[in-house]
Amino acid sequence: MKRQSASRNPVIETHNETCSMKKSYSLIDKVYAWSNLTEAFKSVKRNKGASGIDRQSISNFEEELEDNVKRLHLELKTGAYKPTAVRRVEIPKGKGKTRPLGIPTVRDRVVQQAILNVIQPIFEPGFHPSSYGYRPHRSCQHAVAKAQMFLKKYNLRYAVDMDLSKCFDTLNHEQILKSLNRRISDGTLLRLIESFLKSGVMVEGEYKPTEVGSPQGGVISPLLMNIYLDEFDQQMKEQNIRIVRYADDILIFARTKRKAEQYERKAIAILEGLKLKINTEKTHICSIDTGVKYLGFVLKSKYVFIDKERILRIKEKIRKLTPRNSGIRLVEMIRILNPILRGWGNYFRIANCKGLFGRLMEWTRRRLRMKRMREWKGWKAFFRAYRRQGHSTENLKKLSMTRWRNSCSKQIHLALPNSWFDEMKLFNLTKLRTNVLFNYYP
């Protein structure tokens, strides 16, 4: 079948009370198009993910891909398709807290991705320019860069840090459908999206209906959140209030503290009008002088730092992955550690963090040296490693391979130099270019 482009949608022009808008119709056939479903599966496969309540994995689905796509095509075309409940799991959130995650089945993820392919191009052009969460070619780094620009270049030295309570779980279904209906007039597609919203969750084998919310973990949930919160974005824009939003992480900027307090009251009124809950205990006003925390960064007048909590969190993760008494070999330990270091470093490298990256690598290598020392068990293996680096062992003293303080001794450093870790292909944070926030200015 000839591939159909999900972004080419027929449109009709309608008018609301204030402005002219394009409204799309007859979209369901674009959703169940064979080419769109096939592309949707490829996206689901790239994103990986666990199985839903039917325990069918992505690889299992792919084994009979043609039959599965054909079945989805026919079910969507005839209206027989019914989504299943999502599997509820709890993932760590930090400070001992957890976040509920809803995992749909693979077939439901494919259908949601197919819907996303069709409706995202409809809504994307109209979103607020300072909305960055879950949007194509936009990232956390873009959001941080925009926030820093407002604070410095526009001299908006105060910011309201808005905290929404369980935003995904409190999205009102009626409001979601109302927001969708502003741009989509295809009733079949709207009913299909509604069926996903009301599909329910399975918690420890027990079915629970979902009257509110869109499960965090669903493919289409981030877009629905952006569509939902775009009402807030546009109202703030109409009042000339500068904001930066990444999903439900919102900063509102003001020139003075008094203005910030006024903007905070206006924002709360709008969000409560959208039936969202504001965590008043965590919502607060901050300034560039004391530091504005956002998405793991701390923004100040001259520098952008990494939040201390994020530093402690990565060190704790490294500590757990590099136990000295583990049966895992050092080579395997480095293989597991590399994606953690690479991901964390690439996320935070926009900050002024060159010195921090150096200290973190020194500490990580020291832990790995301690691991190698325990693998040596005794001084003979240590001597062999020392000689392999081209050093004489004639006056070399015997060292205990079990003492932590010896892991930073000169002899151990000569036996296991930094270049040795490069040969072992340990990802080196210090080779990343840091302080590159200006590269992300939108």
Beta strands, then each sheet from edge to edge (+ up, - down):
strand 1: 11-15
strand 2: 20-24
strand 3: 86-94
strand 4: 97-103
strand 5: 158-163
strand 6: 201-203
strand 7: 206-208
strand 8: 243-246
strand 9: 249-254
strand 10: 284-287
strand 11: 292-294
strand 12: 297-299
strand 13: 304-306
sheet 1: 1+ 2-
sheet 2: 4+ 3- 6- 7+
sheet 3: 8+ 9- 5+ 10-
sheet 4: 11+ 12- 13+
end
